[in-house]
Amino acid sequence: MTGSPVVENASTPRPTPGPTADLAASPVHVPGRRLRWTTANVDEGLPGIVTPMTWSLYFPPTEQTMRDCWVDLGVMPRSAREIPDDVDLRFLSVAHGHAIANVDNMGQMAAHVPGGSAAMMEEQLFGSVQAGGLPEPRGWAKMRRYPIVAVKFPVALRRAIRALPALAEESERWWSRRAFALDAAGLDEATAALVEARDMFEKGLSVHMPLSMAAQGLMGQVQNLAESAGLASGGELIKSDEGTAEFELVRDLWRLSRDEIDVNGFVRRHGYHGPREGLVDSVVWREDSTMVTALAARYRTRADAENVDDLVVRRRREHDEAVRRLHAGLSPARRRLASALIGFASQVPTWRETGRANILRGVDVTRAAARSIGRQLADAGVLAEPGDVFFLTIDELASRRTGDYADLVARRRLDHDAYSAIDLPHVWHGAPEPVVSTAPRTTDDSDGTGAADGTGAADDTGAAATGDTPEIRTLTGLGVSAGVAQGRVQVIRDLDDAEIEDGTVMVCKATDPGWASLFPLAEAVVTDVGSAMSHAAIVCRELGLPCVANTRSGTTELKDGMFVRVDGTAGTVEVLAPQ
């Protein structure tokens, strides 16, 4: 059946025609049928339309490691470890080329963790509790696994904490050895590297997943503690001691801009980053370093800007002040507990961003191997062009059934073009009803036209081309990094074309680690999607930038040149002056 969106706009866009190919045959269209699904937060790592190659890297490894994690933490029984055939019993899937998450199943898992609830999970994910979900477990149904979780959760968490540093070192060595050598690899070596990369990707996930689950719980506890002491937000209490992987990226950009390192040295450390870096078919800095050079030049012009070492000192001082304010609102006994909790929670940014780096290195070796395979198959006449390889799955390439490739690619390109012209609702039941996209096409769209569809429904700001000037208003979202800043809006849709000016409030749909290089050039950050644990929130807290996440419509309601006031504590963006 086709479900109705849970949240609708006042003027719902008309449905779009579907792709010409049979949807049942598409590897990137496997929707649910009964429960609630969403694109929220999933599209932070997988923005836009995923190709079969990208989806075959992420699924089944992500679903399997998530299920393994819940079992290892004691939240799910061992019998639930296997990926079910019923899509509505999974946590992740894909519909019309968009990666999607099962809101109801995520909520049920959260409800079976001591101190957790489905409502809290939805609040963190969306900023509000959505309607129409499965009933919140109560009584024995909620608590029956508490004793098992109490035993298993600490064991699984300790194991992941211990494994993370060694895995990060292994992942960095492996990526450096593999990614830069695959241009010269033969077909057999490149195919073996493709399969090996998926194994390393899954290995990274297996450590990242339990730490991410624990991070959500720790964030909730710190927030509760902050509220009990009269603080508006607990985000400012969580800061890493040494800085995250993205912090090191920013540090190295400063060093590059001061000629302390060269571009090659920078790329050898951070080359797996770049625009839409979670997608296998994207182009990253390892392949094209011109964006790195441009960023370094932009940093170089900011001679009077705060350098990274001064930033570290300032952030430590601000963090100490936040902890002092917290202690002032607590009894002496609770202060000791608070100090222990905050000390443990200080690991959260490192867990999250080191884990992401491990995963992205797996994506990049997949990318390098796929490009090598694509070139060789195109040279052999098996594929019409090297880029066709991204419309095949890892297993299809590993099978070497080359006679099937041309037909598969042709059908899937038609699907991809159709999916690129549609959006999905924010939250929906069952199979989503696709709608015509009102956002401009980005540079990774397959036809390169830059048009959402044949109607010309969007202008270059992403809003309907009505010619009306938006009224002065306040946009609300989640306050995920404290502080207040004012500046001119710059809506950034594509990291390739981003040129941040001084005094800019950076407005974007979401960010991934490749965007970290832009943060020090902005006054504040506003995102359409995200939560307290999203990439933008974590990096902004590390750098001391105000951030409002999950506005849902920031990139369409806010226009370039608007002068706005961003309150990262209250979660508001106030338009002070129009363009």
C-alpha positions in Angstrom: 0.0 0.0 0.0 1.0 3.6 -0.3 1.2 5.6 2.9 0.4 9.2 3.6 3.0 11.5 5.0 2.7 12.1 8.7 3.9 15.7 8.2 2.6 17.7 5.3 3.2 21.3 4.1 0.3 23.6 3.5 0.7 23.2 -0.2 1.8 19.7 -0.9 3.7 19.4 -4.3 2.1 17.1 -6.9 3.3 13.5 -7.1 6.0 12.9 -9.7 5.9 10.1 -12.3 7.9 7.1 -11.4 10.9 5.7 -13.2 10.4 3.8 -16.4 12.1 0.7 -15.0 10.3 -1.8 -12.8 10.7 -0.6 -9.2 10.8 -4.1 -7.9 14.0 -4.7 -9.8 15.8 -1.6 -8.5 18.4 -2.2 -5.7 17.8 1.3 -4.4 14.1 1.1 -4.0 13.1 -1.2 -1.1 10.4 0.6 0.9 8.6 -0.5 3.9 4.8 -1.1 4.0 3.5 -0.5 7.5 5.6 1.5 9.9 7.0 5.0 10.0 10.1 5.9 8.0 12.2 9.0 7.6 15.1 10.5 5.7 16.1 12.6 8.8 19.8 12.3 9.8 20.3 9.4 7.3 20.9 11.9 4.5 23.7 13.6 6.6 26.0 10.7 5.6 24.2 9.7 2.4 23.0 12.9 0.8 20.8 12.9 -2.3 20.3 9.8 -4.5 22.5 6.8 -3.8 23.8 4.6 -6.6 23.6 0.8 -6.5 27.4 0.8 -5.8 27.0 3.1 -2.8 24.1 1.2 -1.4 25.8 -2.2 -1.8 28.6 -0.9 0.4 26.3 0.4 3.1 23.7 -2.5 3.0 23.8 -5.1 4.4 26.9 -4.1 6.6 25.1 -1.2 8.3 21.9 -3.1 9.1 23.9 -6.1 10.2 26.2 -4.2 12.5 23.3 -2.3 14.0 21.5 -5.6 14.8 24.7 -7.1 16.1 25.1 -4.0 18.3 21.7 -4.2 19.8 22.2 -7.9 20.5 25.6 -7.4 22.1 24.2 -4.5 24.2 21.4 -6.9 25.4 18.6 -4.8 24.0 17.6 -7.4 21.4 17.6 -11.2 21.8 20.1 -13.3 19.9 17.4 -14.6 17.7 17.0 -11.1 16.1 20.5 -10.9 14.9 19.8 -12.1 11.3 18.5 -9.5 8.8 14.8 -10.2 8.3 13.1 -10.4 4.9 10.4 -8.1 6.1 11.6 -4.6 5.4 9.5 -3.2 8.2 11.5 -5.2 10.7 14.7 -3.6 9.6 16.3 -0.4 10.8 17.4 0.9 7.5 16.3 0.7 3.9 16.1 2.8 0.7 13.2 4.3 -1.2 13.4 6.0 -4.6 17.1 6.2 -4.2 16.9 7.9 -0.8 18.5 6.2 2.3 15.8 5.9 5.0 15.5 4.9 8.6 12.7 3.1 10.5 11.5 5.5 13.1 9.3 3.0 14.9 12.0 0.3 15.2 14.6 2.8 16.4 12.2 4.0 19.0 11.4 0.6 20.3 15.1 -0.1 20.8 15.6 3.2 22.6 12.7 2.4 24.9 14.3 -0.8 26.1 17.5 0.9 27.2 17.3 2.0 30.9 16.6 5.7 31.0 15.6 5.8 27.3 12.3 6.2 25.5 11.0 6.3 22.0 9.8 9.9 22.7 13.3 11.0 23.8 14.8 9.4 20.6 12.3 11.2 18.4 12.9 14.5 20.3 16.6 14.1 19.6 16.0 13.1 16.0 13.3 15.6 14.9 13.1 18.2 17.7 9.6 17.0 18.5 7.6 13.8 19.0 5.9 12.8 15.7 2.4 11.5 15.6 1.2 8.0 14.7 4.0 5.8 16.1 4.0 2.5 17.7 2.9 2.7 21.4 5.6 3.4 23.9 6.4 0.2 25.8 5.3 0.3 29.4 5.8 -1.7 32.6 7.3 -5.2 32.2 7.2 -4.9 28.4 9.6 -2.0 28.7 11.8 -3.3 31.5 12.0 -7.0 30.9 15.5 -6.7 29.3 16.9 -4.2 31.8 18.8 -6.8 33.7 20.4 -8.2 30.5 21.3 -4.7 29.3 22.8 -3.9 32.7 25.2 -6.8 32.3 26.0 -6.7 28.6 26.0 -3.0 27.9 29.2 -2.1 29.9 31.0 -5.1 28.5 30.2 -4.2 24.9 31.0 -0.5 25.5 34.4 -1.3 27.1 35.3 -3.6 24.3 34.5 -0.9 21.7 36.4 1.9 23.6 39.5 -0.3 23.7 39.2 -1.3 20.1 38.8 2.2 18.7 42.4 3.5 18.9 44.0 0.4 17.4 41.4 0.3 14.6 42.0 3.9 13.8 45.7 3.3 13.4 45.1 0.2 11.3 42.5 2.0 9.1 44.8 4.9 8.5 47.7 2.7 7.5 45.5 0.5 5.3 43.9 3.5 3.5 47.3 5.1 2.8 48.6 1.9 1.4 45.6 1.0 -0.7 43.9 4.1 -1.9 46.9 5.7 -3.6 48.0 2.5 -5.4 44.9 1.3 -7.1 45.3 3.5 -10.2 47.9 1.0 -11.4 46.1 -2.1 -10.2 45.0 -4.9 -12.5 41.4 -6.0 -12.6 41.9 -8.9 -10.2 43.7 -6.7 -7.7 41.1 -3.9 -7.9 38.2 -6.4 -7.5 39.8 -7.9 -4.5 40.4 -4.4 -3.0 36.7 -3.6 -3.6 35.6 -6.6 -1.5 38.3 -6.0 1.1 37.1 -2.3 1.4 33.6 -3.5 2.3 35.0 -5.8 4.9 37.0 -2.9 6.4 33.9 -0.6 6.2 32.0 -3.2 8.2 34.8 -3.6 10.7 34.8 0.2 11.3 31.0 0.1 11.8 31.2 -2.7 14.3 33.2 -0.5 16.6 31.5 2.8 15.7 27.9 1.5 16.3 28.1 0.7 20.1 29.9 3.9 20.8 27.3 5.9 18.9 24.5 4.2 20.9 26.3 5.0 24.1 26.9 8.6 23.0 23.2 9.1 22.5 22.6 8.0 26.1 25.4 10.1 27.5 24.1 13.2 25.7 20.7 12.6 27.2 22.1 12.2 30.7 24.2 15.4 30.4 21.2 17.3 29.1 19.1 16.1 32.0 21.9 17.1 34.4 22.1 20.6 32.9 18.4 21.2 33.1 18.3 20.1 36.7 21.0 22.8 37.4 19.1 25.5 35.5 21.2 25.5 32.4 19.5 25.7 29.1 21.7 23.3 27.2 24.1 20.5 28.1 25.9 20.7 24.7 28.5 23.2 26.0 29.5 20.7 28.7 30.7 18.1 26.2 34.1 18.9 24.7 36.9 16.5 23.8 40.2 16.9 25.6 42.4 16.6 22.6 40.2 17.5 19.6 38.5 15.3 17.0 39.7 14.0 13.7 38.0 17.0 12.0 39.8 19.4 14.5 43.1 18.0 13.2 41.9 18.6 9.6 41.3 22.2 10.5 44.7 22.4 12.2 46.4 21.1 9.1 44.6 23.5 6.9 46.0 26.3 9.0 49.4 24.8 8.8 49.0 24.5 5.0 48.0 28.1 4.7 51.2 29.0 6.6 53.4 26.8 4.4 54.3 24.5 7.3 53.1 21.5 5.2 52.5 21.1 1.5 49.3 20.0 -0.4 50.6 16.5 -0.9 51.3 16.0 2.8 47.8 17.3 3.6 46.1 15.0 1.1 48.1 12.1 2.4 46.4 12.6 5.7 43.0 13.9 4.8 42.4 13.0 1.1 39.4 10.8 1.8 37.4 13.9 2.6 35.6 16.0 0.0 32.1 16.9 -1.2 29.4 14.3 -0.5 32.2 12.0 0.7 29.9 9.3 2.0 28.9 8.5 -1.6 31.2 6.2 -3.5 30.7 8.0 -6.8 31.8 11.4 -5.4 35.2 13.1 -6.1 37.3 13.6 -3.0 40.5 15.6 -2.3 42.7 12.6 -3.0 41.5 12.8 -6.6 41.3 16.5 -7.0 43.2 18.8 -4.6 42.2 22.1 -6.2 39.6 22.7 -3.5 42.3 22.2 -0.8 44.4 24.8 -2.5 41.5 27.2 -2.6 40.7 26.6 1.1 44.3 27.2 2.1 44.3 30.5 0.2 41.1 31.5 2.0 42.6 30.7 5.3 45.7 32.7 4.3 43.7 35.8 3.9 42.6 35.7 7.5 45.9 36.9 9.0 44.2 38.3 12.0 41.9 35.3 12.7 42.2 33.2 15.8 44.7 30.4 15.2 44.0 26.8 16.2 46.2 26.9 19.3 44.5 30.0 20.6 41.2 28.4 19.8 42.1 25.4 22.0 42.9 27.7 24.9 39.6 29.6 24.5 37.5 26.5 24.2 39.0 25.0 27.4 38.3 28.3 29.2 34.7 28.4 28.0 34.2 24.7 28.9 35.6 25.3 32.4 33.2 28.2 32.8 30.2 26.0 31.7 31.2 23.3 34.2 31.5 26.0 37.0 28.0 27.2 36.2 26.7 23.7 36.4 28.4 23.0 39.7 26.9 26.2 41.1 23.5 24.7 40.7 24.2 21.3 42.2 24.8 20.0 45.7 28.3 18.9 46.6 27.4 15.2 46.3 25.9 15.7 42.8 28.9 17.8 41.8 31.1 14.7 42.1 28.7 12.6 40.0 28.5 15.4 37.5 32.3 15.7 37.2 32.5 11.9 36.5 29.7 12.0 33.9 31.2 15.0 32.1 34.6 13.5 32.1 33.3 10.3 30.6 31.1 12.2 28.1 34.2 14.2 26.9 35.1 11.1 24.9 31.9 11.3 22.8 33.2 13.7 20.1 36.3 11.6 19.6 34.2 8.4 19.5 31.9 9.8 16.9 34.4 11.5 14.6 37.2 8.9 14.8 34.6 6.3 14.0 33.4 8.4 11.0 37.0 8.7 9.8 37.4 4.9 9.9 34.2 4.4 7.9 35.1 7.1 5.3 38.5 5.5 4.6 36.6 2.3 3.7 34.3 4.3 1.4 37.4 5.9 -0.3 39.2 2.6 -1.0 35.9 1.4 -2.4 35.9 4.5 -4.6 39.4 4.0 -5.8 38.9 0.3 -6.5 35.6 1.0 -8.4 37.2 3.7 -10.5 40.0 1.4 -11.5 37.5 -1.4 -12.4 35.4 1.1 -14.3 38.3 2.3 -16.5 39.4 -1.2 -17.3 35.9 -2.5 -18.1 35.4 0.6 -20.3 38.7 0.0 -22.1 37.6 -3.6 -22.7 34.2 -2.5 -24.2 32.2 -4.1 -21.3 31.0 -0.7 -20.1 30.2 2.3 -22.3 32.1 4.6 -19.9 34.0 4.2 -16.6 31.3 5.9 -14.6 28.9 3.1 -15.4 30.6 1.1 -12.7 28.7 3.0 -10.0 25.4 1.6 -11.3 26.6 -1.9 -10.5 26.8 -3.5 -7.0 29.9 -4.8 -5.3 28.6 -8.4 -5.6 27.8 -8.0 -9.3 31.3 -6.9 -10.0 32.8 -9.6 -7.9 30.8 -12.2 -9.8 32.4 -11.2 -13.1 29.1 -11.8 -15.0 30.0 -9.1 -17.4 27.3 -10.0 -20.0 24.7 -8.6 -17.6 26.3 -5.3 -17.0 25.1 -3.2 -20.0 21.4 -4.0 -19.4 21.6 -3.4 -15.7 23.4 -0.1 -16.1 20.9 1.2 -18.7 17.8 0.4 -16.5 19.4 1.8 -13.4 20.5 5.1 -15.1 16.8 5.6 -16.0 15.9 5.0 -12.3 18.6 7.4 -11.1 17.4 10.2 -13.4 13.8 9.7 -12.2 14.8 9.5 -8.5 16.9 12.7 -8.9 13.7 14.7 -9.7 11.8 13.8 -6.6 11.9 14.3 -2.8 10.3 12.3 0.0 8.2 13.6 2.9 10.0 14.2 6.2 8.2 11.3 7.9 5.7 8.9 6.5 3.9 5.6 7.0 4.6 2.6 4.7 5.7 3.3 1.2 6.3 7.0 0.7 4.5 9.1 -1.9 7.2 10.8 -3.9 6.8 14.5 -4.7 8.4 16.8 -7.2 11.7 18.2 -5.9 11.7 22.0 -5.3 15.5 22.1 -4.8 17.9 22.8 -7.6 19.9 19.8 -8.9 23.5 19.7 -7.6 26.6 19.0 -9.7 26.5 15.3 -9.1 23.2 14.8 -10.9 23.6 12.5 -13.9 22.3 14.8 -16.6 24.2 17.8 -15.4 21.4 20.2 -16.3 21.0 21.7 -12.8 17.2 21.6 -13.2 15.0 19.7 -10.7 12.6 18.7 -13.5 11.0 20.1 -16.7 8.8 22.6 -14.8 11.5 25.0 -13.7 9.9 25.0 -10.2 12.9 26.3 -8.3 15.2 29.3 -8.5 18.8 29.5 -7.5 17.9 30.0 -3.8 16.0 26.8 -3.7 12.6 28.5 -3.1 9.7 28.6 -5.4 10.3 31.3 -8.0 7.5 33.6 -7.0 9.6 36.8 -6.8 8.3 37.5 -3.3 10.6 38.7 -0.6 10.3 36.6 2.6 8.9 38.5 5.6 11.1 39.0 8.6 10.5 36.0 10.8 12.1 33.6 13.2 13.1 30.1 12.2 13.2 27.5 14.9 15.2 24.3 15.2 17.4 22.5 17.8 20.0 24.5 19.7 22.9 22.1 19.5 25.9 24.4 20.1 25.5 27.3 22.5 26.2 30.9 21.8 24.8 33.8 19.8 26.2 35.2 16.6 25.0 37.6 13.8 26.0 37.6 10.2 24.9 37.5 6.6 23.3 34.3 5.3 25.2 32.2 2.8 23.2 29.2 1.6 25.6 26.4 0.6 24.2 23.5 -1.4 27.4 22.1 -2.8 30.8 21.9 -1.1 32.5 22.1 -4.5 31.4 25.7 -5.0 31.5 27.0 -1.4 33.3 30.3 -0.9 32.7 31.5 2.6 33.0 35.2 3.2 33.9 36.9 6.5 30.9 37.3 8.8 28.9 34.5 7.1 26.2 32.4 8.7 26.6 29.1 6.9 23.2 27.6 6.0 23.2 24.1 4.5 21.1 20.9 4.5 23.6 18.9 6.5 27.3 18.5 6.9 29.7 15.7 6.8 33.4 15.6 7.8 34.5 17.2 4.5 32.7 20.4 5.5 34.8 20.8 8.7 37.3 23.0 6.7 34.6 25.6 6.3 33.5 25.9 9.9 36.3 28.2 11.1 35.4 30.6 8.3 31.8 31.0 9.5 30.2 32.9 12.4 27.5 30.3 12.9 26.0 27.2 11.3 22.3 26.4 10.5 21.2 23.1 9.1 18.0 21.6 7.7 18.5 18.3 9.4 20.5 17.0 12.3 20.5 16.5 16.1 22.8 17.0 19.1 24.9 14.1 17.8 25.1 15.2 14.2 28.4 16.2 12.6 27.6 19.9 12.5 26.7 20.0 16.2 29.8 18.2 17.3 32.2 20.3 15.2 30.5 23.5 16.2 30.8 22.6 19.9 34.5 21.8 19.4 35.1 25.1 17.7 32.8 27.2 19.8 30.4 28.2 17.0 26.7 28.6 17.6 24.7 26.0 15.7 21.0 25.5 15.1 20.1 22.1 13.6 17.0 20.5 12.2 15.3 23.7 11.0 13.9 21.5 8.1 13.6 24.6 5.8 16.6 26.8 6.5 18.0 26.4 3.0 14.7 27.5 1.4 13.4 30.1 3.9 16.8 31.8 4.5 18.2 33.7 1.5 21.7 34.8 0.6 22.4 38.2 2.1 19.8 38.2 4.9 21.2 39.5 8.1 20.3 37.0 10.9 20.9 36.4 14.6 21.6 32.8 15.4 21.0 31.6 19.0 22.6 28.2 19.4 21.2 27.8 22.9 17.5 28.7 22.2 17.6 27.0 18.8 16.4 30.1 16.9 17.4 32.0 13.8 16.0 35.5 13.8 15.9 37.5 10.5 17.0 41.0 11.4 17.1 42.4 7.9 16.1 41.1 4.5 18.5 40.8 1.5 
